[in-house]
Amino acid sequence: MSDEKEKDRSEGKEQTAGEAADLIKELGLLGTGSNFKSEIQYINIIGSIEGHSVLPQDNKTTKYEHLIPELIAVQENPEIKGLLLVLNTVGGDVEAGLALSELVAGISKPTVSLVIGGGHSIGIPLAVSADYSFVARSATMTLHPIRTSGTLITAEPTFEYMKKTQERVVDFIAAHSHAAREKIEENPSKPVSLVTVKGLGYRLNLKEGSP
């Protein structure tokens, strides 16, 4: 009888370890099934943030629909005391990134973000959505204009929509960081530092004396 119990216990450990390995492989998460125990939930956002469109298979992606339940669990699970968000992302779907950022900002428990490697584009709202944000010395963060690969803008409403989307990103960053709105762009509807030239693309306007 004792041998059977020992066998069952051993099989249970193997199954638990296998489930934990699958969770790390698929979502990059340390689940409660692993031997690692912590009151902090660790969530990685790596590569491109995949939202409403499926990205090519050769892209490293983080699917936002996988992260939403994890972020809700941080708030609802009494055993979880806080969140550590680890970012190394080139950006991705703007609306998906903003949705995740709003969820992180709405968590009442302590939250910390850490940018390693890079936290570009929509990764910046994600970084500042936490209570405390840290950037590794070797990491970089770049805020660039909203763009849609493979889309040709031929109508004024589409152009205006993309400008409004850019404003949503900048507004979130200003609201959740110590950066003054004017420091990012004085008038987002009339940008002067990085302007859009129809039929050409983007043009950087440097002030006199700038390197």
Beta strands, then each sheet from edge to edge (+ up, - down):
strand 1: 40-50
strand 2: 61-63
strand 3: 82-92
strand 4: 111-119
strand 5: 132-135
strand 6: 194-197
strand 7: 201-204
sheet 1: 2+ 1+ 3+ 4+ 5+
sheet 2: 6+ 7-
end
